[in-house]
Every structure is written in structure tokens, then in C-alpha cells.
Amino acid sequence: MPSLLRRRDCPVCGQAHNFCLTTGPIAAGQAFAFRCPVYDRPGLLRADAAGEMTRSYLPGAISLEDAPKPRSPAGCPTMRDEN
């Protein structure tokens, strides 16, 4: 079931857009990747609230994808227990 964030300011262009995640619920604080239709540039959106579950994709809404996980540069220590 899709989840919708209505009228959120786009961090790329500053305009309000509807954003939709087709794969499940949106939790507050979750980060998503998307492509701004105004400037055709990638962006990162952090949900400020839980998404609204809908029965279908909202026409014109910008599709969200899970944000890529940060990778540790080669040779840098990762966060793990050293014991």
C-alpha cells in the first residue's frame, strides 16, 4: 500500500510537492532519494512526519526510494565492538 507525504517543501527547488513511496509506510525521520521534476536533479528528503497510507499512487506525486546507505571509505574503521 503506498504512503504519501502531501505538500512538503522540496530541498532541491523549494517548491511544495507531493511525495509517494509505493513500497510501504513512511516513518518520521526516514530518509529518501528522489528526483526533483523542476530542475531534474536528485535530492534527499527526510520525512518530518509519518506518511499517509493511500489505496493508490497519487497522480503527479514524486516517487521516493530508500536513501542509499553511507559506505565506509576503504581503510577507515567502521563502528563495531573492538572487544
Backbone as CSV, one residue per row, in Angstrom:
resi,resn,N_x,N_y,N_z,CA_x,CA_y,CA_z,C_x,C_y,C_z
1,MET,0.849,-1.172,0.000,0.000,0.000,0.000,0.902,1.245,0.000
2,PRO,0.689,2.182,-0.919,1.516,3.388,-0.991,1.335,4.300,0.226
3,SER,2.352,5.068,0.491,2.329,6.051,1.569,2.661,7.419,0.973
4,LEU,1.986,8.450,1.444,2.054,9.769,0.834,2.468,10.846,1.839
5,LEU,3.353,11.726,1.390,3.671,12.958,2.123,3.121,14.101,1.269
6,ARG,2.107,14.778,1.761,1.461,15.847,0.986,2.130,17.195,1.215
7,ARG,2.334,17.897,0.128,2.764,19.301,0.129,3.967,19.557,1.034
8,ARG,5.055,18.835,0.783,6.306,19.055,1.517,7.234,19.892,0.660
9,ASP,7.969,20.809,1.284,8.929,21.633,0.553,10.057,20.763,0.023
10,CYS,10.366,20.960,-1.239,11.424,20.211,-1.904,12.773,20.822,-1.541
11,PRO,13.717,20.015,-1.054,15.034,20.547,-0.705,15.865,20.949,-1.932
12,VAL,15.425,20.594,-3.131,16.146,20.949,-4.348,15.671,22.278,-4.909
13,CYS,14.347,22.443,-5.090,13.819,23.651,-5.736,13.068,24.585,-4.792
14,GLY,12.699,24.101,-3.595,11.989,24.935,-2.632,10.482,24.943,-2.793
15,GLN,9.957,24.369,-3.868,8.508,24.335,-4.082,7.893,23.171,-3.322
16,ALA,6.606,23.261,-3.032,5.898,22.180,-2.348,5.487,21.116,-3.360
17,HIS,5.772,19.870,-3.034,5.396,18.730,-3.874,4.715,17.689,-2.997
18,ASN,3.988,16.779,-3.651,3.512,15.561,-3.012,4.555,14.487,-3.300
19,PHE,4.904,13.695,-2.292,5.879,12.627,-2.428,5.205,11.308,-2.077
20,CYS,5.531,10.241,-2.815,4.885,8.958,-2.585,5.908,7.823,-2.567
21,LEU,5.769,6.950,-1.582,6.565,5.726,-1.502,5.614,4.580,-1.813
22,THR,5.873,3.847,-2.885,4.947,2.800,-3.315,5.148,1.482,-2.583
23,THR,6.251,1.333,-1.863,6.595,0.043,-1.264,6.183,-0.140,0.195
24,GLY,5.533,0.836,0.803,5.126,0.665,2.189,5.043,1.974,2.943
25,PRO,4.999,1.896,4.268,4.816,3.097,5.083,6.063,3.978,5.156
26,ILE,5.823,5.254,5.386,6.879,6.241,5.621,6.871,6.572,7.105
27,ALA,8.013,6.425,7.753,8.142,6.760,9.175,8.830,8.113,9.313
28,ALA,8.447,8.855,10.336,9.104,10.138,10.609,10.592,9.904,10.806
29,GLY,11.414,10.754,10.189,12.855,10.654,10.306,13.517,9.809,9.231
30,GLN,12.725,9.059,8.487,13.274,8.219,7.421,13.754,9.091,6.263
31,ALA,14.856,8.698,5.634,15.421,9.461,4.517,15.139,8.741,3.198
32,PHE,14.846,9.543,2.167,14.514,9.007,0.856,15.223,9.784,-0.242
33,ALA,15.545,9.076,-1.305,16.101,9.696,-2.507,14.954,9.938,-3.486
34,PHE,15.075,10.985,-4.293,14.062,11.295,-5.307,14.712,12.164,-6.376
35,ARG,13.973,12.434,-7.445,14.445,13.329,-8.497,13.450,14.469,-8.606
36,CYS,13.935,15.714,-8.408,13.081,16.902,-8.482,12.675,17.130,-9.944
37,PRO,11.375,17.230,-10.215,10.925,17.426,-11.596,11.161,18.850,-12.110
38,VAL,11.353,19.803,-11.223,11.550,21.189,-11.639,12.930,21.382,-12.256
39,TYR,13.978,20.887,-11.568,15.355,21.050,-12.048,15.959,19.750,-12.586
40,ASP,15.179,18.654,-12.542,15.666,17.351,-12.982,16.992,17.002,-12.305
41,ARG,17.022,17.201,-10.977,18.213,16.906,-10.175,17.829,15.972,-9.039
42,PRO,18.764,15.112,-8.610,18.476,14.222,-7.486,18.428,15.000,-6.174
43,GLY,17.674,14.467,-5.237,17.582,15.095,-3.922,17.423,14.054,-2.835
44,LEU,17.521,14.516,-1.607,17.346,13.671,-0.432,16.313,14.336,0.458
45,LEU,15.289,13.604,0.818,14.202,14.120,1.655,14.139,13.308,2.931
46,ARG,14.123,13.981,4.078,13.927,13.319,5.362,12.498,13.629,5.805
47,ALA,11.704,12.581,6.018,10.302,12.749,6.385,10.194,13.429,7.747
48,ASP,9.411,14.500,7.810,9.212,15.219,9.074,8.046,14.646,9.876
49,ALA,7.293,13.737,9.261,6.149,13.100,9.911,5.885,11.775,9.204
50,ALA,5.070,10.937,9.816,4.694,9.675,9.177,3.855,9.968,7.939
51,GLY,3.987,9.119,6.939,3.211,9.283,5.712,1.777,8.822,5.894
52,GLU,0.943,9.287,5.003,-0.475,8.919,4.987,-0.640,7.715,4.057
53,MET,-1.157,6.612,4.568,-1.369,5.422,3.740,-2.531,5.683,2.779
54,THR,-2.347,5.318,1.514,-3.376,5.528,0.494,-3.624,4.223,-0.250
55,ARG,-4.745,4.139,-0.923,-5.085,2.932,-1.676,-4.365,2.878,-3.016
56,SER,-4.008,4.045,-3.540,-3.345,4.054,-4.843,-2.358,5.214,-4.925
57,TYR,-1.464,5.114,-5.883,-0.461,6.157,-6.131,-1.163,7.448,-6.532
58,LEU,-0.775,8.578,-5.953,-1.367,9.870,-6.284,-0.756,10.374,-7.595
59,PRO,-1.553,10.584,-8.635,-1.011,11.079,-9.903,-0.238,12.386,-9.697
60,GLY,0.946,12.462,-10.290,1.777,13.656,-10.181,2.696,13.675,-8.971
61,ALA,2.521,12.725,-8.056,3.389,12.681,-6.874,4.790,12.228,-7.291
62,ILE,5.784,12.731,-6.585,7.168,12.362,-6.857,7.474,11.052,-6.144
63,SER,8.004,10.110,-6.893,8.315,8.790,-6.365,9.544,8.848,-5.457
64,LEU,9.423,8.223,-4.292,10.527,8.134,-3.334,11.152,6.755,-3.382
65,GLU,12.444,6.701,-3.110,13.174,5.441,-2.963,13.960,5.520,-1.670
66,ASP,14.245,4.360,-1.077,15.076,4.362,0.128,16.401,5.037,-0.188
67,ALA,16.851,5.915,0.705,18.127,6.605,0.506,19.254,5.594,0.585
68,PRO,20.284,5.777,-0.232,21.421,4.851,-0.160,22.083,4.913,1.209
69,LYS,22.515,3.769,1.680,23.224,3.703,2.968,24.646,4.238,2.775
70,PRO,25.146,5.051,3.721,26.522,5.541,3.591,27.506,4.380,3.689
71,ARG,28.524,4.440,2.859,29.550,3.396,2.881,30.806,3.937,3.531
72,SER,31.480,3.072,4.253,32.737,3.445,4.890,33.841,3.442,3.837
73,PRO,34.632,4.503,3.760,35.746,4.502,2.803,36.724,3.370,3.114
74,ALA,37.358,2.843,2.082,38.313,1.742,2.266,39.403,2.142,3.244
75,GLY,39.678,1.278,4.185,40.744,1.536,5.147,40.299,2.287,6.388
76,CYS,39.089,2.796,6.411,38.595,3.517,7.588,37.900,2.525,8.514
77,PRO,38.071,2.688,9.813,37.397,1.778,10.732,35.890,1.991,10.689
78,THR,35.152,0.913,10.876,33.699,1.003,10.952,33.292,0.974,12.411
79,MET,32.032,1.299,12.681,31.545,1.280,14.067,31.243,-0.157,14.441
80,ARG,32.084,-0.766,15.236,31.847,-2.120,15.723,32.549,-2.277,17.068
81,ASP,32.157,-3.290,17.762,32.738,-3.549,19.068,34.137,-4.124,18.877
82,GLU,35.136,-3.488,19.436,36.524,-3.921,19.289,36.925,-5.009,20.272
83,ASN,36.007,-5.440,21.161,36.334,-6.474,22.147,36.265,-7.847,21.545
